[in-house]
Amino acid sequence: MVILAGGILLTLILIALRRSHLLIFTAAEIIILAAIVAALLHLNQEPQIIGDIIVVDRFGLYYQILLLSATLVISIFSYISLERLFSDKRKEEYYVLLMLATLGSSMMVISTHFISFFVSIEVLTISLYTLISYYRERDKAIEAGLKYLVLAAMSSAFLLFGMALIYAVSGQMSFHALFAVATNYSGSSNVMLIAGAGLMIVGIGFKLALVPFHMWAPDVYEGASSPVSAFVATVSKGGVVALLLRFFTMTDLYRYQNVMLAFTVIALLSMLAGNLLALQQRNVKRLLAYSSIAHLGYLLVAFIAGKGMGVQAATFYITIYMLTILGAFGVVTILSKTDSEADGTEYYKGLFWRRPLLAALFTLFLLSLAGIPLTAGFIGKYFLLTAGLGNGQWLLAFVLVASSVIGLFYYLRLIVTMISQDEDYQKGLSPGIPSKGGLLTLMVLGILVLGLGLSPGWLIDLVRTLP
Amino acid sequence: MILAGLIILLMGCGVLAWLAGRWNNTLPRIISLFGISIQLLVVVWIWLTHQQGSVTGQWIITYTHSWIPAFGIQIKFGIDGLSLLMIALTAFLGLLSVLTSWKEIKHRVGFFHFNLLFVLAGITGVFLSLDLFLFYFSWEVMLIPMYFLISIWGNENRTYASYKFFLFTQGSGLLMFLSILGLYLIHGHNTGIFTFDYEQLLGTVMQPQTAFLLMLGFVIAFIVKLSTVPFHSWLPDAHTQAPTAGSVILAGLLLKTGAYGLIRFVLPLFPQASHQFAPVAMVLGVVSILYGAKLAFAQTDLKRLIAYISVSHMGFILLGIYAFNEMAMQGVVMQMVAHGISTGALFIIAGTLHERIQTRDLGQMGGLWAKIPKMGALGLVFVMASLGFPGLGNFVAEFLILNGSFMANQKLTIIATLGLVAATIYALRIMQKVFYGKEQKTWVIADFSIREMGIMITLVIAVVWMGLFPSAVLTVSRPSVLKVIESVADRKAQTREAQLHRQTTLEQKITMTGASLPGHHWNTNSKKAN
C-alpha cells in the first residue's frame, strides 16, 4: 500500500525529470511488483487492525495481490496499446492514473469503515474518469468518459446518501459497530436502515454494472481503450466485490430478507439480461461488456449463498473471471492496429488460420468464460453451483445453468468466426501484428486458465484459508 | 494406471498430431493410427487376460488418484465387461475413422486428428469414469472437438448443424450436472462424506420425489444423446453435415454414451425412480422406433436416411433398458456394439459415395451396382444387417431386446415389432435407390480401393462374427448386466420402507431450506486436522 502510494509520487517526479515511455513503464512495473512482493510477505502474518478504518488480513491481502497482478498485466497491455494508438505525447501520466486507480481499489479491499470505503471508491472512480477518456482524440472516448462521469457521480451520491441514512439511525460507520447495532432497531428506524441499505445497493450495483444499473458498461467498454476496459472489468469490479463480501459478512446483512431478495432479483436479471443482450452484439468489446455483466450475476449466486462456502466460491470465481477476461481483452489489444482497435468481428474472420496461437488462446479464454471443462471457468462455475445448491438456491442455480447455455451461443459464434474457412477469410480485415511481450503474457494467462482447469486444488485450498 | 494411460495416450497423440501437421500431412495420420492401435491392443490384452476375473462382477481393473480432494473429487477409472466392450468398440471405430478419412481430409490435417483423438479420449473417459465429476468432465470434453469436427470439416450446412449439436448436448449436459451436484449434496448431507465416487453414491437414500427429479436431469442428458424422440432433431443435421469420420464416431460411439449412461448411472443410482419412469421411457422408445423408421423412409438424402435409422435403432435400446431383465439388457449391449458397426459401415459407404459423386441425393443415384459392384455387395451386407437379417449382429440384438421387453410390456413390444417391418422397407429402399433401378445420371465413379476394402472387410467380419457367435460378446457383458439388473430389482423392495423413514427429516432440510452443508462439513474436517 505504502509502496504503491509512494511509488505514484516517485513516478510523478520521474515524469517531471524525463519523459520516456519505456522508463516510466519500467518504473511502474517495478513499483507494482514491489507492492505484490510486500503483500505476499505479509500474507501469513496476523491481521493488523488500524483503527476501525482498515484491517489488513489474509482476505484483504489476497485480493490486493490479485488486483495488483491484474494491474501488472494491464500495464503491459497498456504499453502495447499506447505505443500503437498514441503516437507521440502524453503516454507517461497514464501509468500514474493507472496506479492511482489501483491504489483506490486495493484500499477498498481492506476498508472496514464507511469513510475508508467511500474515499477509496472515489480515488478509484476519479482516476477512471480520466483513464476512460484518455485517448481524447477519439469521439467515443470522450463520450464514454462523460457518461461514466455523470453516472458514477450519481451513484456515489446514492452511496453516500445510503451511508448517511444508516449513520443517522445508528450513529455508527464502522462495519464492526454496525453489526452490533443493526439488531436493536425496529419500526421506523428499521425502515430507514433498510432504505439506506437499498440506496447502497444501487450505488454498488452501479459500480459492478449489475442489471438494472448496467447501462453505462457497454458504452464505456467500447469507448475506452481495451486495457482500460479490462481494468474496469477486473480491478475496479474485483475491489468492489471484495468490499461487498466483507461488508455483508461483517455486518451480517444476510439477516435481512429484503436485502437478500433485492440481490436475488438483481442476480437473476443480470444473468439473463447480460446474456440475452450479448447475443445481439457484433462488437467484441461490447460483447465482453455484456458477458461481464452476466458473470457478475453468476458471482452473486455465490454471494447470496452466504458466509463460508459462498464467500470462498465468490473469491475463487472472481479470480478465475479476472484471469479470463484479462486474457480476452489482451487478445483484443494485441490485435489492434495503429488507427483502430480490433473490436469488430470482421477482424477475427479466419484468425485460426492466420494466427493459430493467438486464436487458440482466444478460444481458450472464450471457452473458459462459457464455463467448458478443461478450462478454469468450468471449475469456477462448479464452485458457484455447489455453493448455491448447498444453500438451497435452486432457482438461481437453474437460471445460472439456463443463461450459460444462452451465453454459449455468442461465445461459439465468435469461435465460429475465427475458424471460418478459406473462401471467406481473405475478406476479413487484417488485424495488427502481435507483439512478442504481449503474446508471452497471454500465454502465461492461457497456461493459468488451462492449468487451473486441470488441477485447481491449490487455488481452492488457498481460497479456503481466507477467513 | 493403464486406464489413465489410455486417455493420456490419446490426448498426447492428439497434441503430437497437431504439431506434426505443421510439417507434413501424412505424419498426423500415422501418429493417430499408432495411438489408437495401441489402445486397441491394450483392450484386446485386457479382454484375453482378465476375462475370468470379470465373472465375479467386480471391476477388472481400477485406478484411483486424488484430484481435488477439497470437494471429494478424484480420478477414478474402472473397467468391467460393459466398459470393456465399449472401449473395444471405441478403439475399433476410432481406427477405422482415421483410415476412412485418410484421403477425405486434405486441409488442416493436423488439427483434424487432434480433434479426432480428443473426441476419442473423451469417449474413453466417459466409458471408464467411476467418479461422477470426472464423468461429467469427460462428457463435456468430447463435445468441443466434435463441434470443431463438424464445423470445420463438415458439409455445406455445417455451421447450423454444429450449433444445434452443441447447444442440445451442452444444455442437457448442464441439467445432468445440476443433478450430479444435487446427488452429491444429498449424499454428503446424509453421511457427512462429500464425494463424487460412484460406488459410494450408489446407496444414497432420498425421498422418491427428489430422486425422480434428480433422475430426470440424468435421463434428459442421456436421451438427448441417444436422440430419442422428441429430442432427436439435432442428430440428422449433425450426422449429415459431419465429415465421414465424424458421422462414424457420432453414430457409432457418441450415441452409445447415452445408452451407457442410462445403464451405468441412472438405473443403479435411481432404481426406484427408474421403475416409475419405465413406462414413459418405453413409450418414448417405441415412438422413436416407429417415428425414426417413418422419417427414414421419407428422406431423399442418403446420410439423413441413415441418421434416422439410428434414431429408430436407439429406440430399441431405450425399450430394452427399461424392460429391466437380463435378456433385454444383453440385447441392448449387443445392439450398442452391432449398431455401432453396421451404421458406421453405412456411413462410410455414404461418405465414400459422396466423396466420389459429390451428392447425397438419392434421386440422382441409381443403377450404380454395375459400376461399383464391390461397394454394392458390401452395401447389401450392411443394409441387411440394419434391417435385422438373421446371422448378423443386429438380428441377435433386436431379437433379444424384443424377447426381453415382451416379458415386461406386451402391448408396447407388439407395436415395436412393427419397427422391424418398417426397417425392411427403408433399408431395401437404400439398395433400390442407390444400387439398383435405372441410372439417373452417368457417373464416372471408382469402386472401393484396397484401403477401403480393408476397412469394409474388417467390418463385415465383425458383424458376421457377432451374428454367429454372439456369446463371445454376451459372456463379457453378462456380469455387469446382471449387476445392474440386480441393483434395480433389489432396491425396489427394500429401499422404500426402513431406510427412508429415518432419513426423511434430514432430507427435507436440504431440499427445502438447505443448510450450509459443505461449509459445515469442512469446518468439522479442519477441526479434525488441527
Boltz contact constraints between the chains, C-beta under 6 A:
constraints:
  - contact:
      token1: [A, 308]
      token2: [B, 516]
      max_distance: 6.0
  - contact:
      token1: [A, 308]
      token2: [B, 519]
      max_distance: 6.0
  - contact:
      token1: [A, 309]
      token2: [B, 518]
      max_distance: 6.0
  - contact:
      token1: [A, 309]
      token2: [B, 519]
      max_distance: 6.0
  - contact:
      token1: [A, 373]
      token2: [B, 137]
      max_distance: 6.0
  - contact:
      token1: [A, 373]
      token2: [B, 140]
      max_distance: 6.0
  - contact:
      token1: [A, 373]
      token2: [B, 141]
      max_distance: 6.0
  - contact:
      token1: [A, 385]
      token2: [B, 181]
      max_distance: 6.0
  - contact:
      token1: [A, 386]
      token2: [B, 181]
      max_distance: 6.0
  - contact:
      token1: [A, 389]
      token2: [B, 181]
      max_distance: 6.0
  - contact:
      token1: [A, 389]
      token2: [B, 185]
      max_distance: 6.0
  - contact:
      token1: [A, 390]
      token2: [B, 185]
      max_distance: 6.0
  - contact:
      token1: [A, 390]
      token2: [B, 517]
      max_distance: 6.0
  - contact:
      token1: [A, 390]
      token2: [B, 518]
      max_distance: 6.0
  - contact:
      token1: [A, 391]
      token2: [B, 514]
      max_distance: 6.0
  - contact:
      token1: [A, 391]
      token2: [B, 516]
      max_distance: 6.0
  - contact:
      token1: [A, 392]
      token2: [B, 513]
      max_distance: 6.0
  - contact:
      token1: [A, 392]
      token2: [B, 514]
      max_distance: 6.0
  - contact:
      token1: [A, 401]
      token2: [B, 174]
      max_distance: 6.0
  - contact:
      token1: [A, 401]
      token2: [B, 178]
      max_distance: 6.0
  - contact:
      token1: [A, 405]
      token2: [B, 171]
      max_distance: 6.0
  - contact:
      token1: [A, 408]
      token2: [B, 170]
      max_distance: 6.0
  - contact:
      token1: [A, 416]
      token2: [B, 159]
      max_distance: 6.0
  - contact:
      token1: [A, 419]
      token2: [B, 152]
      max_distance: 6.0
  - contact:
      token1: [A, 457]
      token2: [B, 68]
      max_distance: 6.0
  - contact:
      token1: [A, 460]
      token2: [B, 70]
      max_distance: 6.0
